[in-house]
């Protein structure tokens, strides 16, 4: 999943953070991302592969996370 965290200024929008979240070789698609007023990010998506049944997974990051351009560990919705 490719994700972007835009930061708006009065005259333009800049990319504050960006990355590709791909912790393994499974396919990820149909992503949906949201950010709250504190700049915490949630990213949900579908995942599958030849050995992984289709599922919904999600990840995210808190505004206070130290490493830029990274998401936290992936979680599978069951």
N, C-alpha and C positions, 0 to 999 in steps of 0.2 A: 504494500500500500504506500503510495506516495502521499505525503502530507505537507502542508504549508501552514505557517503561523504568521499571518500578515500583521503589520503594525502600521496604523494609519497616522499620517501627519496632516497638517492643515492643507498642504498642496499636493500630496501624493501618498501612495501606499507602498511600503517597503516590505520585503520578506525579512522577518525577524528571525525565524527558524524554518528549517525545511529538512526533510530526510525521507528515505525509503525504509519502511518497517518491513523486514523480511527475516524473521528469526530462524527459518528453516526453508526447505525446498517446496513446501506446499504452496498451492495457488491461492491467492487472496484477491477478492474482487467485491464490487458493490459496496464500497466503503461509505460511511457516513461519519462526519466529524462535527463536534460541537465544542464551543468554548464559553465558559461563564464569565461573569464580571470580574472574577479574581484571576482570569487567564488560565484556569485549569482546563485541560483538554481531554475529551473522551473520543475515542475512535473505535467504531464497530464495523464489522465486515463479515463476509462469508469466506469459508476456507474449505478446500478439499484437495485431494491428490489421488494417485492410483492406490495408495494404501490408507488414506484418511477419508472416512465418510464425510459427506457435506455437513458442515456445522457453522454455527455463529460464534465468533470470537471477538474479544475486545481488548483494548489496551488504553493507556492514557498517560498523562503526565500532570504533575502539579506545578503551579507557577514557581514554587520554591525549589524544584528539582535542580540539582547542581549542574549536571551535564546537559548542555544545550544540544538540540537536534537529536534527542533520544526519547524513546517511549519506555514505559515500565514493562514488566513481564506480561506476556499474553495470557488471557484467561478464556477458557472454553465455557460457553453457556450450555448447560445441560437441562 
